[in-house]
Amino acid sequence: MNTSSIRTALLLLTLIVLAVGGTVLWQQFTAPRITEAEQQLKAQRWLSVLPEQHYDNQPLQHPLRLGAATLDHSRLLAGYLATLKGQPRAVVLHSQTQGYGGPLDLLIAIDEGGRLIGVKVLQQQETPGLGGKLVEPGNTWLQGFVGSSRQSIADTAWALKRDSGQFDQLAGATVTSRAVIQATHDALRYFDEHRQQLLAGGADE
Amino acid sequence: MNRPWLAAVSLAPLLGATQTLLQASAIALCSLLVIGLHRLCMTPLRKVLDGSAKLFASVLLAALLVTCLELGLRAWALPLSLALAPYPALIAVQCLLFEFALGNNARWRTAAMTLAGFASLCIAMGLTRQLLGEFANLRLASLLPGALMLLGLLLALYNRVRQRRAPSRRQGKL
């Protein structure tokens, strides 16, 4: 082994140590900031479904224990309680249903009287331009549900007009529209059936 | 490994990460920063290392720079980093090709010109795609196939403008 190859090996070794050390240090330095940014982003996305005047706590810090969360057409993955001045005002339910292109994740906010106050799509794999219109900025179809409840609309009317219900559908996206309506109805029914436990902080069964 | 490869690899961020002006400027800036730093660090190493040792050092540096860039983006611009998704990581491949496409003797002028061309093309793509997508309401412009057509049109326009100054045999070359 001549001197030049030893020098090369030493140089590469130093480079490896510097590179690995630098990466680890930088990772350590940014880790807390990344966690914070991720939490912020999650809170921003999740809480945009709740109108601001409905809560003054940090709902994501108050997860609900959901019992029997498999519903007729959907599954509840998580729930959060929003309170205003210590009084329970609304719950946010994370519901997963089957869309046209894959699982469709919805956030459904319901106030203490069982009225829907917001629906938002969290994740979707629908066809762009058809079912995907659901998440296009400026689409107001989801807003059409806000304010409705099982008291104001009979259970049988929670369906598309073509299924003899009372809701319009997204043009060209019957499966997606049906999935959203059924999941919303499921969530409202779940809330009505478990109202006391949910507002008290959990639905044990 | 030469210039056609460099152009092919640059095509990915040019089409995939230029949906809005913000994304396009971000990816252009990141590429400039990382490729510039990579070249700067390689300049002293190029003289003492050769062959596979140089390739190894180059890969190591590219990986280091891109990892730090990704972590930094996640920490201070998380929504942007999610929107750009895999493209910041691809800059590492661009770095390597840049290193070997431009030859051993460090020609800063050529490198800077190529980088500036890439960055301005990114920003032009971002600007036209956002304008066409949002104000002209042309959906195609915000999708990938539309981006490819737009890139072709932009390059054609560039060649048409250049034709007056440069001899025609230079047409279509980077």
Interface residues (C-beta under 8 A of the other chain):
Chain A: R7 T8 L11 L12 L15 I16 A19 G22 T23 W26 Q27 T30 R33 I34 A37 E38 Q40 L41 P128 G129
Chain B: L45 V48 L49 A53 F56 A57 L60 L61 A63 L64 T67 C68 L71 G72 R74 A75 W76 L78 P79 R139 L143
